Amino acid sequence: MQEGRKGVPSLLSSQGECIASNITQLIGWTPLIELKNIAKKDGIAARLVGKIEPYQPLSSVKDRSALRLIEDAEERGLISPGITTLAGVTSGNLGIGVAFVAAQKDPALNGFKGLLDRVEQLKKDMENVFVIDQFTNPANPDAHFRWTGPEIWKDTAGKVDIFVAASGSGGTVTGVGRYLKMKNPSIKLICVEPAESAVISGGEPAFHNIQGIGPGFIPEILDRSQIDEIVTVTTQEAMDMARRLAREEGLLVAAREENKGKMIVTMFSSGGERYLNSELFAQVKEECININKAFC
C-alpha cells in the first residue's frame, strides 16, 4: 500500500529544524474545514467538510498532479533536465503547477499549455518533447491515491462517509475514490459534471461556463467503476453557490434525508482570485465600476 507524501507532516513532526529544502515539499496535506454556517443556514443535517486546496504553493489541487506527473516521468526515464520540453493541455492550473515544479527540478524544463492540436504540432516541430497528458496518464490519479486520499482518511479519522468531486481530467475523483474505497468499500463516491455537457451521464458535449471541469469527453483515466452516483449542476447553480462558498459540489447531496449525520467531504480545488475576470465575479466587477463612477 502506498503511503502519503512525506512533505509538510514529516517536517512538522521533526525534532530539529522545520524547514523545507525546496518548495515542492510543501505540496500536500492541506487542511479540512467544516462548513457549519452553510449547513445551518440551509438546514442540512449532514456534516459538510471541504479540503482547502488553495493552500497549495501555487493555489490549486493541480500542484499535486503536476508534481506526480513529472516525478513519474523522471522515474521512468522519459524526461531529462536540460533536454526535454514539457507540453500539455490545461485550462490553466495544471500549466501553472507544471511550470512551478519544472522550475524546481531544472530551469531548462519548460512548461507549455494549449490545445490538443497545438501539442501535436509541438511534437512534430521540436525534438525531445514530452507530453504532460493529464487525461491519459495514470500518474495523475496516482497523485491523489498516494497523497490526497490518505490525507482525507487520516484527517477525518476514517469517518468520511461520502466523497464528492467534480470531474475535469478525472484524476482527483479516481485517485481519491480508489484509496477511500480500499480503506472502506462502503464509502460513497459522487462525481459532479456540468448539466450542459453531461457526457459522463451519457449526454452530448456542449458549451458551459464552469471552468476546470467537464472537458466535453470522458477522460481515459476516469475510473467510472468507482463512481456510485453522477450529479449534474448547471453553470448558474455552480456560480450561485460559488459566490457563497467558492465551490458548491458537496452541497448537492447533503440535504437528502438518508445522509443525515453523515460526513461529506469535497474539494475546494483552487482559489477564486484566478477567476476575477470570469462571469463568476461579473456582478462584483459591475458594482465596483458603479462605485468608482459615483466618486468621479
C-alpha positions in Angstrom: 0.0 0.0 0.0 1.3 3.4 -0.9 1.8 6.0 1.8 1.0 9.7 2.0 3.6 12.2 0.8 6.4 12.8 3.3 6.3 16.6 3.0 4.8 19.0 5.5 3.6 16.4 8.0 7.1 15.0 8.5 8.6 18.5 8.6 6.2 19.5 11.4 6.9 16.3 13.4 10.6 16.7 13.1 12.6 17.2 16.3 15.0 19.5 14.5 14.5 22.4 12.1 11.2 22.5 10.3 12.5 24.0 7.1 11.6 22.6 3.7 14.5 22.0 1.4 12.5 23.1 -1.7 9.0 24.4 -2.3 7.7 21.1 -3.7 7.9 19.6 -0.2 5.1 22.0 0.7 2.7 20.4 -1.7 0.0 18.4 0.0 -1.6 18.0 3.4 -4.0 20.9 3.0 -6.5 21.4 5.9 -10.1 20.4 6.1 -12.8 22.8 7.3 -16.3 22.1 8.4 -18.9 24.3 6.7 -21.1 24.9 9.7 -22.6 28.2 8.6 -23.7 26.9 5.3 -25.2 23.7 6.8 -27.1 25.7 9.5 -28.5 28.2 7.1 -29.6 25.6 4.6 -31.0 23.2 7.2 -28.5 20.4 6.4 -28.2 17.6 8.9 -25.0 16.1 7.3 -21.5 17.3 8.2 -20.1 19.2 5.3 -16.3 19.3 5.1 -14.1 21.0 2.4 -10.4 20.4 1.7 -8.8 23.7 1.1 -6.5 23.2 -2.0 -5.9 27.0 -2.5 -3.4 26.5 0.4 -1.1 24.7 -2.1 2.1 26.6 -3.1 0.5 27.6 -6.4 -3.0 27.7 -5.0 -4.7 24.7 -6.7 -5.1 20.9 -6.4 -3.3 20.6 -9.7 0.0 21.2 -7.9 -0.3 17.6 -6.8 -0.9 16.2 -10.3 1.9 18.3 -11.7 4.4 17.0 -9.2 3.5 13.4 -9.7 3.3 13.6 -13.5 6.9 15.0 -13.6 8.2 12.6 -10.9 6.7 9.6 -12.7 8.3 10.7 -16.0 11.6 11.1 -14.3 11.4 7.7 -12.6 10.7 6.1 -16.0 13.5 7.9 -17.7 11.2 9.7 -20.1 12.5 13.2 -19.4 15.9 14.7 -18.9 16.7 18.1 -17.4 18.2 20.5 -20.0 17.0 18.4 -22.9 13.2 17.7 -22.6 10.5 20.2 -23.3 7.2 19.6 -21.5 4.0 20.2 -23.3 0.4 19.7 -22.2 -3.3 20.6 -22.4 -4.6 22.6 -19.5 -7.3 25.2 -18.6 -4.7 27.0 -16.6 -4.0 25.5 -13.1 -2.0 22.4 -14.3 0.1 24.6 -16.6 1.0 26.8 -13.6 1.8 23.8 -11.5 3.9 22.1 -14.2 5.9 25.3 -14.7 6.4 25.7 -11.0 7.6 22.1 -10.4 9.8 22.1 -13.5 11.5 25.3 -12.3 12.4 23.5 -9.1 13.7 20.5 -11.0 15.7 22.4 -13.5 15.2 25.7 -15.2 15.6 24.1 -18.6 12.4 22.2 -18.3 9.8 24.4 -20.0 6.0 24.4 -19.4 3.5 24.9 -22.2 -0.2 25.0 -22.3 -2.6 24.8 -25.3 -5.0 22.7 -27.2 -4.5 19.2 -28.3 -3.7 20.1 -31.9 -1.1 22.6 -30.7 0.6 19.9 -28.6 0.7 17.5 -31.5 2.3 20.3 -33.6 4.9 20.9 -31.0 5.8 17.2 -31.1 6.4 17.5 -34.8 8.2 20.8 -34.7 10.5 20.2 -31.7 12.8 17.4 -30.5 12.6 15.8 -27.1 9.0 16.8 -26.3 7.3 15.0 -23.5 3.5 15.5 -23.3 2.1 16.0 -19.8 -1.2 14.5 -20.7 -3.4 14.7 -17.5 -6.3 13.0 -19.3 -4.5 9.7 -20.1 -1.5 9.5 -17.7 -2.1 7.2 -14.7 0.3 9.3 -12.7 -2.5 11.9 -12.4 -4.9 9.8 -10.3 -1.8 8.2 -8.6 -1.0 11.6 -7.1 -4.4 11.5 -5.3 -4.2 7.8 -4.4 -0.7 8.4 -2.8 -1.4 11.8 -1.1 -4.9 13.3 -1.2 -6.8 10.1 -0.3 -4.6 9.2 2.7 -4.8 12.9 3.9 -8.6 12.8 3.9 -8.7 9.4 5.6 -6.3 10.5 8.3 -7.7 13.9 8.9 -11.3 12.6 9.2 -10.1 9.7 11.4 -11.7 7.4 8.9 -15.1 8.9 9.5 -15.7 10.1 5.9 -19.0 8.6 4.5 -19.2 10.3 1.1 -16.7 11.9 -1.1 -17.8 14.4 -3.8 -15.7 15.8 -6.6 -16.2 17.4 -9.9 -14.5 15.7 -12.9 -12.2 17.6 -15.2 -9.3 15.3 -16.0 -10.8 12.7 -13.7 -7.6 12.4 -11.6 -9.0 13.6 -8.2 -12.2 11.6 -8.2 -10.5 8.5 -9.5 -7.4 8.5 -7.2 -9.2 9.6 -4.0 -12.1 7.3 -4.7 -9.8 4.3 -5.1 -8.0 5.0 -1.9 -11.0 5.6 0.2 -12.9 2.6 -1.1 -9.8 0.5 -0.4 -9.9 1.6 3.2 -13.7 1.3 3.4 -15.7 -0.1 0.5 -19.0 1.4 1.9 -17.8 5.0 1.3 -19.9 6.5 -1.5 -18.2 8.3 -4.4 -20.2 11.0 -6.2 -19.0 12.6 -9.4 -20.2 16.1 -10.4 -20.3 17.3 -14.0 -21.9 20.3 -15.9 -25.5 19.7 -16.8 -25.0 21.5 -20.1 -22.3 19.0 -21.1 -23.1 15.8 -19.1 -21.0 13.4 -21.2 -20.3 11.0 -18.3 -24.0 10.7 -17.8 -24.4 9.8 -21.5 -25.2 13.3 -22.8 -23.6 15.2 -25.7 -20.7 17.7 -25.2 -21.7 21.3 -25.3 -20.5 24.7 -24.1 -20.7 25.5 -20.4 -19.1 28.1 -18.2 -17.9 26.1 -15.2 -14.1 26.4 -15.5 -11.9 23.5 -14.9 -14.4 20.6 -15.2 -16.4 19.0 -18.0 -13.9 18.9 -20.9 -16.6 17.5 -23.3 -15.2 14.0 -23.4 -14.7 11.1 -21.0 -11.0 11.1 -19.9 -9.2 7.8 -20.3 -8.1 7.8 -16.6 -11.6 8.3 -15.2 -12.5 5.1 -13.5 -16.3 5.0 -13.8 -16.5 1.7 -12.0 -15.6 3.5 -8.7 -18.4 6.1 -9.1 -21.6 5.4 -7.2 -23.6 8.4 -8.5 -23.2 11.2 -11.0 -24.8 14.6 -10.2 -25.1 17.4 -12.8 -25.2 21.1 -12.0 -25.9 24.0 -14.3 -23.5 26.8 -14.7 -25.9 29.1 -12.9 -26.3 26.8 -10.0 -22.5 26.4 -9.7 -21.9 30.2 -9.8 -24.7 30.9 -7.3 -23.1 28.5 -4.8 -19.5 29.6 -5.7 -20.4 33.2 -4.8 -21.4 31.9 -1.3 -18.6 29.5 -0.7 -16.0 29.2 -3.5 -17.2 25.8 -4.7 -20.6 24.0 -4.4 -20.2 20.3 -5.1 -20.6 18.9 -1.6 -23.9 20.7 -1.1 -25.7 18.9 -3.9 -26.3 15.7 -1.9 -26.2 16.9 1.7 -29.8 17.8 2.1 -31.0 14.2 1.5 -32.7 12.5 4.4 -30.5 9.4 4.0 -27.4 11.5 4.6 -28.4 12.8 8.0 -25.5 12.7 10.3 -23.0 11.6 7.7 -19.7 13.2 6.9 -19.5 14.5 3.3 -16.1 15.6 2.1 -15.4 17.7 -1.1 -12.6 19.6 -2.6 -12.1 23.3 -2.8 -9.9 22.9 -5.8 -8.5 26.4 -6.4 -8.6 30.0 -5.2 -11.1 32.4 -6.5 -8.6 35.1 -7.4 -7.8 33.3 -10.7 -11.4 33.8 -11.8 -11.8 37.5 -11.1 -12.2 38.2 -14.8 -14.7 35.5 -15.3 -18.5 35.5 -15.3 -18.3 34.4 -11.6 -17.4 37.9 -10.5 -19.1 39.9 -13.2 -21.7 41.3 -10.8 -19.0 42.3 -8.3 -17.0 43.9 -11.1 -20.0 45.9 -12.2 -20.7 47.1 -8.7 -17.1 48.3 -8.3 -17.3 50.2 -11.6 -20.5 51.9 -10.4 -19.0 52.8 -7.1 -16.0 54.3 -8.8 -18.2 56.3 -11.1 -20.1 57.7 -8.1 -16.8 59.2 -6.8 -15.6 60.6 -10.1 
